[in-house]
């Protein structure tokens, strides 16, 4: 009988831990407008996740808003819409001109994910995310991390990640999609 009670307690504790662990993570689909810039797009986004509040036992791709973030990208040859249909994503960061694609926007809305469109750098984004030196500090950090100069897609995806951080952090999660959309709409 002791074994049965112990097993039940183990299941209850394991379930509670698993629920808590999932509440501290989220999935992002990162979409580059040009497949040739996919590596730069990923590296710019990843730089932002390494700059934020990570922890020693991190199993994710990085940290944003105090949560583990898992970065997904479409497989080689896969369309952004097919990638979206094949997964469950909390946010979709669309980097570059695809931000204006109506079919992609519809697919994102249908999935329930929050779209983070970053097609260009506004003055507000530049000041908030890249610093008052018009990106000089960001460019230096990117070059130090990647051993190459930052490209426009790397810069845009870095901004997308920092914007996600701003949208997620106050909620301490990704459940309040309306609140996240409101923060993103400010930029």
C-alpha positions as CSV (number, residue, x, y, z in Angstrom):
1,X,0.0,0.0,0.0
2,X,2.9,2.4,0.7
3,X,4.1,1.9,-2.9
4,X,0.7,3.0,-4.3
5,X,0.6,6.2,-2.2
6,X,4.1,7.0,-3.1
7,X,3.4,6.4,-6.8
8,X,0.3,8.6,-6.6
9,X,2.2,11.4,-4.9
10,X,5.0,11.1,-7.5
11,X,2.4,11.5,-10.3
12,X,0.8,14.5,-8.7
13,X,4.2,16.2,-8.1
14,X,5.4,15.4,-11.6
15,X,2.2,16.8,-13.1
16,X,2.4,20.0,-11.0
17,X,6.1,20.4,-12.0
18,X,5.4,19.8,-15.7
19,X,2.5,22.4,-15.7
20,X,4.8,24.9,-14.0
21,X,7.6,24.3,-16.4
22,X,5.4,24.8,-19.4
23,X,4.1,28.1,-18.0
24,X,7.6,29.4,-18.0
25,X,8.3,28.8,-21.7
26,X,6.9,29.8,-25.1
27,X,7.3,29.0,-28.7
28,X,8.2,31.5,-31.4
29,X,8.1,30.9,-35.2
30,X,10.8,33.1,-36.7
31,X,10.2,33.9,-40.4
32,X,12.7,35.6,-42.6
33,X,11.3,37.2,-45.8
34,X,14.4,36.0,-47.8
35,X,15.6,32.5,-47.1
36,X,19.1,33.7,-48.0
37,X,19.0,35.8,-44.8
38,X,17.6,33.2,-42.5
39,X,20.9,32.6,-40.6
40,X,21.3,36.4,-40.0
41,X,17.7,36.6,-38.9
42,X,18.2,33.7,-36.5
43,X,21.5,35.1,-35.1
44,X,20.0,38.6,-34.5
45,X,17.1,37.1,-32.6
46,X,19.3,34.7,-30.7
47,X,21.6,37.6,-29.6
48,X,18.7,39.2,-27.8
49,X,17.8,36.0,-26.0
50,X,21.4,35.7,-24.7
51,X,21.4,39.3,-23.4
52,X,18.4,38.8,-21.2
53,X,17.9,37.1,-17.9
54,X,18.9,33.5,-18.6
55,X,19.6,30.9,-16.0
56,X,22.1,28.1,-15.5
57,X,19.8,25.2,-16.2
58,X,18.3,26.7,-19.4
59,X,17.2,24.1,-21.9
60,X,15.7,26.5,-24.4
61,X,17.2,28.6,-27.1
62,X,17.4,31.5,-24.7
63,X,15.4,33.8,-22.4
64,X,13.0,36.6,-23.0
65,X,10.7,38.2,-20.6
66,X,11.9,36.0,-17.8
67,X,10.7,32.9,-19.7
68,X,12.5,30.2,-21.8
69,X,12.0,30.8,-25.5
70,X,12.1,28.1,-28.1
71,X,12.9,29.5,-31.6
72,X,11.5,27.6,-34.6
73,X,12.0,28.4,-38.2
74,X,10.5,26.9,-41.4
75,X,12.3,23.9,-42.7
76,X,14.3,24.3,-45.8
77,X,11.9,24.6,-48.7
78,X,8.9,24.9,-46.4
79,X,6.6,27.9,-46.7
80,X,5.9,30.1,-43.7
81,X,2.2,29.1,-43.8
82,X,3.0,25.4,-43.9
83,X,5.4,25.8,-40.9
84,X,2.6,27.7,-39.0
85,X,0.1,24.9,-39.8
86,X,2.5,22.3,-38.6
87,X,3.1,23.6,-35.1
88,X,1.7,25.4,-32.1
89,X,3.3,28.8,-31.7
90,X,2.6,31.5,-29.2
91,X,4.2,34.3,-31.3
92,X,5.2,34.6,-34.9
93,X,8.0,37.1,-35.7
94,X,7.9,38.1,-39.3
95,X,11.1,39.8,-40.4
96,X,11.0,41.9,-43.6
97,X,8.6,42.4,-46.4
98,X,6.5,39.3,-45.5
99,X,5.0,41.4,-42.7
100,X,2.6,42.8,-45.4
101,X,1.5,39.3,-46.8
102,X,-2.2,39.1,-46.2
103,X,-2.4,35.3,-46.5
104,X,0.3,34.9,-43.9
105,X,-1.4,37.4,-41.6
106,X,-4.7,35.4,-42.0
107,X,-2.9,32.1,-41.2
108,X,-1.3,33.7,-38.1
109,X,-4.7,35.0,-36.9
110,X,-6.3,31.7,-37.4
111,X,-3.6,29.9,-35.4
112,X,-4.2,32.2,-32.4
113,X,-0.5,33.3,-32.3
114,X,0.5,36.9,-31.8
115,X,2.2,38.4,-34.9
116,X,5.3,40.5,-34.4
117,X,5.9,42.2,-37.7
118,X,9.2,44.0,-38.1
119,X,9.7,45.2,-41.7
120,X,11.7,48.3,-41.0
121,X,13.3,50.2,-38.1
122,X,11.2,53.1,-36.8
123,X,12.7,55.9,-34.8
124,X,11.0,54.6,-31.7
125,X,12.4,51.1,-32.3
126,X,15.9,52.5,-32.9
127,X,15.9,54.5,-29.7
128,X,14.3,51.8,-27.6
129,X,16.1,48.7,-28.8
130,X,19.3,49.8,-30.5
131,X,20.3,52.7,-28.3
132,X,20.9,56.4,-28.9
133,X,24.0,55.8,-31.0
134,X,21.9,54.6,-34.0
135,X,22.7,51.0,-33.5
136,X,26.4,51.3,-32.9
137,X,26.3,49.4,-29.6
138,X,24.1,46.7,-31.1
139,X,26.4,46.4,-34.1
140,X,29.4,46.0,-31.8
141,X,27.7,43.3,-29.7
142,X,26.6,41.4,-32.8
143,X,30.0,41.5,-34.3
144,X,31.6,40.3,-31.1
145,X,29.1,37.4,-30.8
146,X,29.0,36.3,-34.5
147,X,32.4,37.5,-35.9
148,X,30.7,39.4,-38.7
149,X,28.9,42.6,-39.2
150,X,25.2,42.9,-38.5
151,X,23.0,42.9,-41.5
152,X,19.6,44.6,-41.8
153,X,17.7,41.2,-41.2
154,X,19.8,40.6,-38.1
155,X,19.0,44.0,-36.8
156,X,15.3,43.6,-37.5
157,X,15.1,40.2,-35.8
158,X,17.0,41.6,-32.8
159,X,14.3,44.3,-32.5
160,X,11.6,41.7,-32.8
161,X,13.1,39.7,-29.9
162,X,13.4,42.8,-27.8
163,X,9.8,43.7,-28.6
164,X,8.6,40.2,-27.6
165,X,10.5,40.7,-24.4
166,X,8.6,43.9,-23.7
167,X,5.3,42.2,-24.5
168,X,5.9,39.1,-22.4
169,X,7.6,40.5,-19.3
170,X,4.7,42.4,-17.8
171,X,2.4,39.4,-18.1
172,X,5.0,37.0,-16.9
173,X,3.7,34.7,-19.6
174,X,2.0,34.5,-23.0
175,X,-1.5,33.8,-22.0
176,X,-2.8,37.4,-22.3
177,X,-2.6,37.7,-26.1
178,X,-4.5,40.9,-26.2
179,X,-2.1,42.6,-23.8
180,X,0.9,41.4,-25.9
181,X,-0.7,42.7,-29.1
182,X,-1.3,46.1,-27.5
183,X,2.4,46.4,-26.6
184,X,3.5,45.4,-30.1
185,X,1.0,47.8,-31.7
186,X,2.8,50.7,-29.9
187,X,5.8,50.2,-32.2
